[in-house]
Amino acid sequence: MAPSPTGNEWPDATFELPDNKNPLKFSRRKQAQVVAAGIAIIANSALGSSLPSGATSDIAKAFSVTDHLKLILINSLYMLGFAIGPLIFGPLSEHLGRRPVLVGTYLGYMIFTLCCAVSPNFTALLIFLLLCSVTAAAPNAVVGPVFADIFDHPGPRGRATAYYMCATAMVPPLGPIISGYATRHSWRLTFWVGLGNSGVFLPLVCCLPETYAPIIKKKHRVDPEAAEKQQLSFARELKVIFSRPFVMAAREPVVLFTSLYLALVYATLYLFFQAYPIIFQGVYQLSSGEVGLTFLPITAGSIVALGLFLGYSSYHSSAMKAGVVWANKIEYRRLPLACAGGPLIVASLFWLGWMSYAEVHPAVPSLSGLLFGAGYLVEFMALLNYITDAVDNCCRLATCCALNV
């Protein structure tokens, strides 16, 4: 692997933090608190990304939108925000710290969700959806590095990442179910539900401690004069921070191509939010609520994948103790799972396309989601942990880079 492009950028690298401030020495209770807060943040982000998909037709009626291309903007603008947000907040979390970015964007997400609920017209709704998605995208780039901040051992770090990725796979399919039934009362209720759900976890998020060591070190320098001499200029520091993911991608082909593949898999999941209404409403004449229920197999598949991942982790630990050669190559420990996930995704897409006919019961194409949910989650859990293990000398940056892409 190429050397880290950022190894010496932080002047305090040799300054040791006291144990009670060192993220790698957090107590188990504090680690659990950080993991729970991270999962809560990413779960709300994932739910918000899919909530509008089941309310599209009702929004069109409310605002008299007849152009189908304009309705596509409801989901496509959200995806645009998901692309923009990580590019801003991922690097920014290394300048301001993880806590200010995560707490600030969580509050921003709540505010813009409220704005969506009270939007006076279609244009305002689209603008607020874009702003909502930009803030909701922050945890996609920051939560993974937070776990790398507090876990230096691949085992617990891998399990935390698995729970985090499980939330990103299990929660989005719930959005169409909520919006599908909420629209029976009003499409605005969809966003009120999203706002209420995020409010439930607000106290947990606000208690999130700072985990990024360089930021903590800045606050605990023992020699202020030496620190002032070493301090990078604000402009130069921003330039370094915002260029890091791109430098990493350019220097590490493993990170670049793994990230591109994960981006393709991630985009495929969100294609379903456009494809399922076409299939199950257009072909099978199901209601919006019933269409939402067809996403449940994806969630079920994700649960199966989590069980497989945890079972595989136990098997791998046993293989390491037995001295099996491949098991002791840390960067290769997750790849067998990734090799299984890819064919599952391909098979699920073939199943969905082959069986989506009016003569076939709608449960048959819907069950293809079992394979996709399992394949999707296995791929993400395996490959995110793979690049974190493979680029161990700058694992936080590698994780951030992959999630930015």
Steps between C-alpha positions, in 0.01 A plus 500: 500500500611855432587711801235711657465834325413660829726333748680814623237765452398512864777658710397330828554144378747421780293651781331229704151565630408410858309172520169664587521712182646240264224364268682168467479456878132580547322269743273236353200698616623810320583299188148357504361853535698618196393198293134544600509870411667426167241237412215733602637778279553277198160333546321835489704601197410176323133532589485857373648398167209267422207665679379711203494205258160373615341845494590602146153461347333687787753783476425521127127532570549757776713729283338415164822362354428307180849474354643161602857628457439760770385230740825312446674804651359406841735202519774615263560827688530300821767288335675816380511623857636164608783550251576858607476460877788257559736712289438790738450342839747211475807726471341763725477246782880487499521877545219565747472153652247217470262625769428853363440362151274213607297697754476807276389310192254292704334820620510634144333182376221544755447865405483428126271200558267738682524738204404215265192429711376859467615570142255740330576384144684238296807716437545569871463130575777413252733763647441379855543137392838586350613680815363217712694243300827697516484505881374141518801388294754608762486177704569299183852646504554558872349212701734238350812700593353556848506123555858489370583774753392292800593145391857412402438124484344357180257278695289755691548754223360252250199420717422869554523560125270201443232647728539837331465352151207288617316822583569639151354185344209424733359850550451637144240233409292620796463846345256398224292308756469803727427743218269255324266485798559856628376643171154359574474796735736751336832496316624754755460239775788312337744775594344554842567133575861542387538809720350324802724199455813715485386693807485179704874445453606866536612467868721202411656690209562813709693288754741374233860572613779617272696202363750649254837497677667795319210728597513380861877556502453858387298561816756334730834632379751539781715758316283773344800686352630191321151421382462848357820462301390165363146610421416484132337803346124471475501512120775240468335273753169512313679428173671196650184369665272533198758346266567195719228267365596577140871451568421170669289385205775597254779327694312189609336307212351258754311785664394657169358189334346362817328835550370507143358150535330587828356813338345283228346263756370793706345664193328172411320499836358845433397405147247270665315800641423600142460148359273344763209745452525445123490123546258455787265790430527497122494124446323368811281803589601495867433796731783724626496326838512155341789609277686602814456150641678353197824653634489283814693209342798737458493566874465127571796426274706758690423328830615169351819667375578638846466151646729362228758771568506438875515123443784543252688720747485220759619249239785729403609541863513122535702472179748758629548307823553183297779672303330488159714709262229704326328585828812670630522739205294779650422683177357181343280394792178653356543420130330156499179674609533756222539220245166359615315832503554594135324196348206548739444853369516388137263209565250727675489747209451217251224354719319835525513568127411144395198463729335845476197400292130536577457121474747448787393565860656828626659320794731316259689804362483663843689208657799581279570765763617225736802435280563868434480598868742223594739573213491877552579483870763228465681703233505816708599330825775301332649768275485793742679287757739378230624846401516603867722198575702524176589868547554470873747788528223744402188291545279794598587681179444187289156447654411865451617487138291191423188649655557832321496324164 
